[in-house]
């Protein structure tokens, strides 16, 4: 093979290689991009609370926390709403205990999950799941309130309770107490602690 032929051979093979690599690269990029997009779609509803002023993340209640909430609600009746209902486990437990139970949740995925679970477990007639920002939902028609809150929201939510809740409404605050109201009773300890309050007057 002459020197000219050798150079020509090298140039031709070099020109062909990027074409093969680029096809493979495009194929791999397409798969990776598709997976990344799918993961983003799934994760956005779960991480988006971090972009709001007050973050109420989805942290499922433990079995002990659910039990403590039910103990706190002993002797109570009527309607109940769980503020930030997540996967609906508090709502379902309350419905089984005889309450007309509602859940309000901003995460669409969790709302639809809860509605489907209610349908499959036969609890759809005793439960309602609402997709809405809890700060925009009026609480005046509920007899019982359950909240798994975060520390930075408790002062503002207490003000909302005082303005909107009816007299004798029971409030069950989980993980963090209300800053100014005096608890009638405390159930549990540590992260499982719940504080029980009664609204003494309506403003």
Secondary structure by P-SEA (a helix, b strand, c coil): ccaaaaaaaaaaaaaaaaaaaaaaaaaaaaaaaaaaaaaaaaccccccccccccccccccccaaaaaaaaaaaccccccccccccccaaaaaaaaaaccbbbbbbccaaaaaaaaaaaaaaccccccccccccccccccccccbbbbbccccaaaaaaaaaaacccccbbbbbcccccccccccccccccccbbbbbbbcccc
